[in-house]
Amino acid sequence: MEDDAPVIYGLEFQIHIIDFDDENNIINKNVLLHQVGEIWHISASPADKGVLATCYNKTSDGKVVTCAAVWRMPKELESGSHESPDDSSSNTQTLELLCHLDNTAHGNMACVMWEPMGDGKKIISLADNNILLWDLQESSTKAVLSSSSALEGKGQLRFTSGRWSPHHNCTQIATANDTTVRGWDTRSMRQIYSIENAHGQLVRDLDFNPNKQYYLASCGDDCKVKFWDTRNVTEPVKTLEEHSHWVWNVRYNHSHDQLILTGSSDSRVILSNMVSISSEPFGHMVDDDELSDQEEQHQEEKIKEPLQDSVIATYEEHEDSVYAVEWSSADPWLFASLSYDGRLVINRVPRALKYHILL
């Protein structure tokens, strides 16, 4: 969320590019028209910051259907802009359509996931009960369906969300449908694990720990956030019960995986410190040669202390349901949240905790 890392979020028929000037605490905005319909999901390419995908509603033959497409934003917005907030509203521009993800045979799109570590040419979309793997070709102007799989079972099965794992050479994804979380191998499109009744009600969101390959977080309408080891899914390794209404979003910090963000319909954003299941449960390792006897004794005492998982801060700037929380890709101590009323709030990890983690 600096000049080279704009925040992107969808608002009805527009996409707003938010440029945060960290030094001066100023938010600038540019507006892009999304003329094809109302946006329900948006995701940016990890390989090309000018490319993004949207899932959106449109009316076809009297019915509302949810489609997906890949777009490119104007070149001058890719590197951040310095428009003043007053001027930007009149400076609307249009997205360039690269290609549609044609899902006419598969149902309504729920979300689009980019391959996390790839070249921006592989996308997975979830449409009703179908998982669709697409190859983007010819400068992303053509999408070819390379493989697919369908969720089978009783009733009207429908995916609500999914996440592509950055581990295992990017060959695994996790999906949520109803109260169940499932893992899939993208090479065979076969299921590799299933967490039945992961939540008491609908599962809303998932996120993988960026540093621990088997750890997955989930959240849902039972007001809980759960952490799973996908090698043994009989019980969650940890459960957070700090929210009082549906939890819409859970996000691991990209650099310090003990930091967890959650957003909820209770209008709150909660920052938690899940030390015990992080990749550094005992803090940063220090070379013994660098410690004096007194420091070494203090270090040993610290290691003997019980691990403390705790809520660091609760943010209550929103007056409506918080539908999205996201960490900055440019600054690990910065995060944004977005509520139903269109309010975007940018916050920082408390300075005391930042230095405690670093030192």
C-alpha positions in Angstrom: 0.0 0.0 0.0 2.7 2.4 -1.0 3.2 4.1 -4.3 4.2 0.8 -6.0 1.5 -1.3 -4.3 -2.0 0.2 -4.7 -5.0 -1.3 -2.9 -7.8 -2.5 -5.2 -11.4 -2.9 -4.2 -14.7 -3.1 -6.0 -17.8 -0.9 -5.4 -20.9 -1.6 -7.5 -20.0 -0.8 -11.1 -16.6 0.8 -10.3 -13.2 -0.3 -9.2 -11.3 2.2 -6.9 -7.6 2.3 -7.0 -6.4 3.5 -3.6 -2.9 4.9 -3.3 -1.7 5.3 0.3 1.0 7.8 0.9 2.5 6.4 4.1 4.8 9.3 4.9 2.1 11.9 4.8 -0.8 9.7 5.8 -2.8 10.7 2.7 -5.2 8.5 0.7 -5.6 9.2 -3.0 -8.2 7.6 -5.2 -8.7 6.8 -8.9 -11.9 5.4 -10.3 -12.1 2.7 -13.0 -15.5 1.9 -14.7 -16.5 -1.7 -14.6 -19.4 -1.4 -17.0 -20.3 -5.1 -17.3 -21.9 -5.4 -13.9 -21.8 -5.3 -10.1 -18.6 -6.8 -8.6 -18.8 -9.6 -6.1 -15.2 -10.7 -6.0 -11.9 -9.2 -7.1 -8.4 -10.6 -7.2 -5.1 -9.1 -8.5 -2.5 -11.1 -10.5 0.6 -11.8 -8.3 2.8 -11.6 -11.4 1.5 -8.5 -13.1 0.2 -5.7 -10.9 -1.8 -4.2 -13.8 -3.9 -7.3 -14.3 -6.9 -8.3 -12.2 -9.9 -10.6 -12.3 -13.5 -9.9 -11.3 -16.6 -12.0 -10.6 -19.7 -9.9 -11.4 -23.4 -10.1 -11.9 -25.2 -9.6 -15.2 -28.7 -10.2 -16.5 -29.1 -12.9 -19.2 -32.5 -14.0 -20.5 -34.2 -12.5 -17.5 -31.9 -14.3 -15.0 -29.1 -12.8 -12.9 -25.9 -14.8 -13.5 -22.4 -14.4 -12.0 -19.6 -14.3 -14.6 -15.8 -13.7 -14.4 -13.3 -11.8 -16.6 -9.7 -10.8 -16.7 -8.8 -7.1 -17.1 -5.9 -4.7 -17.4 -5.9 -1.3 -15.7 -4.5 1.8 -17.5 -0.7 1.8 -17.5 -0.4 5.1 -15.6 -2.2 3.6 -12.6 0.0 0.5 -12.2 2.8 2.4 -10.4 0.5 4.5 -8.2 -1.0 7.9 -8.7 -0.8 11.2 -7.0 -4.2 12.6 -7.8 -5.9 14.6 -5.1 -9.0 13.0 -3.7 -11.2 15.9 -5.0 -10.0 15.6 -8.5 -10.0 11.8 -8.9 -13.8 11.4 -8.9 -14.1 13.2 -12.3 -11.1 11.3 -13.7 -12.8 8.0 -14.4 -11.2 5.6 -16.8 -12.2 2.3 -18.3 -10.7 -1.2 -17.7 -9.4 -3.0 -20.8 -11.1 -6.4 -21.1 -8.5 -9.1 -21.7 -10.7 -12.2 -21.7 -13.9 -13.7 -20.2 -13.6 -17.0 -18.2 -16.5 -18.6 -20.1 -18.5 -20.5 -17.5 -21.8 -20.9 -19.3 -21.8 -24.6 -18.9 -20.6 -24.6 -15.3 -22.8 -22.2 -13.3 -22.3 -19.0 -11.3 -18.8 -18.0 -10.4 -18.0 -17.7 -6.7 -14.3 -16.6 -6.8 -11.2 -16.6 -8.9 -7.7 -17.7 -7.6 -4.4 -16.9 -9.2 -1.5 -19.3 -8.9 0.5 -17.7 -6.1 4.1 -18.2 -7.3 3.5 -18.5 -11.0 3.8 -16.3 -14.1 0.2 -15.1 -13.9 -0.9 -17.6 -16.5 -2.8 -20.1 -14.4 -6.2 -19.3 -12.8 -8.7 -21.4 -10.9 -12.3 -20.4 -10.7 -15.1 -21.9 -8.6 -18.5 -22.0 -10.3 -21.3 -23.6 -8.4 -20.0 -27.1 -7.7 -17.2 -27.0 -10.3 -13.5 -26.3 -10.0 -12.1 -24.9 -13.3 -8.4 -24.6 -14.1 -7.6 -22.0 -16.8 -4.5 -21.3 -18.9 -4.2 -17.7 -20.0 -2.6 -17.4 -23.4 -1.7 -14.7 -25.9 -0.9 -11.9 -23.4 -3.9 -13.1 -21.3 -6.3 -12.2 -24.1 -7.4 -15.9 -24.3 -8.4 -18.3 -21.5 -8.3 -22.0 -22.2 -10.0 -24.5 -19.8 -7.2 -27.1 -19.2 -9.0 -29.3 -16.6 -11.9 -29.3 -14.2 -13.6 -31.3 -11.5 -17.1 -31.4 -10.0 -18.1 -31.7 -6.3 -20.5 -34.6 -6.1 -23.0 -35.4 -3.4 -26.6 -34.9 -2.3 -28.4 -31.6 -2.5 -27.4 -28.5 -4.4 -23.7 -28.3 -3.6 -22.0 -24.9 -4.2 -18.6 -23.5 -3.4 -18.5 -20.3 -1.4 -14.7 -19.6 -1.4 -11.3 -21.0 -2.1 -7.6 -20.4 -1.6 -4.6 -21.6 -3.6 -1.7 -22.9 -1.4 1.7 -21.3 -1.9 3.3 -24.6 -0.8 3.8 -28.0 -2.5 4.9 -26.3 -5.7 1.5 -24.7 -5.9 -0.2 -28.0 -6.6 -2.9 -27.7 -3.9 -6.0 -25.6 -3.3 -8.5 -25.5 -0.5 -12.2 -24.9 -1.0 -15.2 -24.2 1.2 -18.8 -25.4 0.6 -21.5 -25.2 3.2 -19.8 -26.3 6.5 -17.0 -28.3 4.8 -13.4 -27.5 3.9 -11.7 -29.6 1.2 -8.2 -29.9 -0.2 -7.6 -30.7 -3.9 -4.5 -31.6 -6.0 -4.5 -29.3 -9.0 -2.6 -31.9 -11.1 -5.3 -34.6 -10.9 -8.2 -32.4 -9.7 -8.9 -35.0 -7.0 -9.7 -34.4 -3.4 -6.9 -35.0 -0.9 -8.5 -34.2 2.4 -11.9 -33.2 3.7 -12.8 -31.4 6.9 -16.5 -32.3 7.5 -18.3 -29.8 9.7 -15.3 -27.6 9.9 -17.7 -25.0 11.2 -21.1 -25.2 12.8 -22.5 -23.0 10.0 -21.4 -21.7 6.5 -17.6 -21.4 5.9 -16.9 -17.9 4.6 -13.1 -17.7 4.0 -9.8 -19.6 4.0 -6.1 -18.7 4.2 -2.9 -20.7 4.2 0.0 -20.0 6.6 2.7 -18.6 4.2 5.5 -20.2 6.3 4.0 -23.5 7.5 3.0 -25.7 4.6 0.3 -27.7 6.3 -1.5 -25.0 8.3 -4.8 -23.5 7.1 -7.1 -21.0 8.7 -10.9 -21.0 8.2 -13.7 -18.7 9.4 -17.5 -18.8 9.2 -21.0 -18.0 10.3 -20.5 -19.7 13.7 -18.5 -16.6 14.7 -15.3 -18.7 15.0 -11.8 -18.8 13.4 -10.2 -22.2 13.3 -6.6 -23.3 12.5 -6.0 -26.7 10.9 -3.1 -29.0 10.3 -4.2 -30.6 7.0 -2.3 -33.8 7.9 -4.7 -34.5 10.7 -8.1 -32.8 10.3 -10.0 -34.5 13.1 -9.7 -31.5 15.3 -8.5 -27.9 14.8 -5.2 -27.1 16.4 -6.6 -23.8 17.7 -9.9 -21.9 17.7 -10.6 -18.2 18.2 -14.0 -17.1 19.5 -13.6 -13.3 19.7 -16.3 -12.2 17.2 -20.0 -11.9 18.0 -21.3 -12.4 14.4 -20.3 -14.0 11.1 -16.6 -13.9 10.3 -16.2 -12.9 6.7 -12.4 -12.8 6.3 -9.3 -14.3 7.8 -5.7 -13.3 6.7 -2.3 -14.4 7.7 0.4 -11.7 7.7 2.8 -12.5 4.7 6.0 -12.0 6.7 5.1 -12.7 10.4 2.6 -15.6 10.4 1.8 -15.2 14.1 -0.2 -12.1 13.1 -3.8 -12.9 12.1 -6.4 -10.4 10.8 -10.2 -11.1 10.9 -13.2 -9.1 9.8 -16.8 -9.7 10.9 -20.4 -8.6 10.6 -20.0 -7.4 14.2 -18.4 -4.3 12.5 -15.0 -5.1 14.1 -11.5 -6.0 12.9 -9.5 -8.1 15.3 -5.7 -8.5 15.2 -4.6 -11.6 17.0 -1.1 -12.9 17.9 -1.1 -16.7 17.4 2.4 -17.3 18.6 2.0 -21.0 19.6 1.2 -22.2 16.0 3.5 -19.8 14.2 6.7 -20.6 12.4 8.7 -18.9 15.2 7.0 -20.0 18.4 10.1 -19.1 20.5 10.9 -15.9 18.7 13.9 -15.2 16.5 16.8 -17.6 17.1 19.9 -15.9 18.5 23.5 -17.2 18.0 24.8 -18.4 21.4 28.2 -16.9 20.6 26.7 -13.4 20.6 25.2 -13.8 24.1 26.8 -12.9 27.4 26.2 -15.3 30.4 23.6 -13.0 31.7 21.8 -12.7 28.4 22.0 -16.5 27.9 20.3 -17.1 31.2 17.6 -14.5 30.3 17.1 -16.2 26.9 16.7 -19.6 28.6 14.1 -18.2 31.0 12.2 -16.7 28.1 12.0 -20.1 26.4 10.6 -21.6 29.5 7.8 -19.1 29.6 4.4 -20.4 28.4 3.5 -19.4 24.9 0.8 -16.6 24.9 -1.8 -16.5 22.2 -3.7 -13.3 22.5 -5.9 -10.6 20.9 -3.6 -7.6 20.2 -6.1 -5.0 19.3 -9.8 -4.6 18.3 -10.5 -1.9 15.7 -14.0 -0.4 15.8 -13.8 2.4 13.2 -16.4 0.7 11.0 -20.1 1.2 11.6 -21.2 -1.7 9.3 -20.3 -5.3 8.5 -16.6 -5.7 7.6 -16.5 -7.8 4.5 -12.8 -7.7 3.7 -9.4 -7.4 5.5 -6.1 -7.5 3.7 -2.4 -7.0 4.6 -0.3 -4.7 2.5 2.1 -6.5 0.1 4.6 -3.7 0.5 4.6 -3.1 4.2 4.1 -6.0 6.6 2.9 -3.7 9.4 0.1 -2.1 7.4 -3.4 -3.4 6.7 -6.7 -2.3 5.3 -10.4 -3.2 6.0 -13.5 -2.5 4.0 -17.1 -2.5 5.3 -20.5 -2.7 3.6 -21.1 1.0 3.7 -18.0 1.6 1.5 -15.7 2.8 4.3 -12.0 1.8 3.8 -9.8 2.0 6.9 -6.0 1.7 6.9 -4.3 0.7 10.2 -0.9 -0.2 11.5 0.3 -3.0 13.8 0.9 -1.3 17.2 4.5 -0.1 17.3 5.2 -1.9 20.6 4.3 -5.3 19.1 6.3 -4.5 15.9 9.5 -4.0 17.9 8.8 -6.9 20.2 8.6 -9.2 17.1 11.6 -7.7 15.4 13.8 -7.6 18.6 
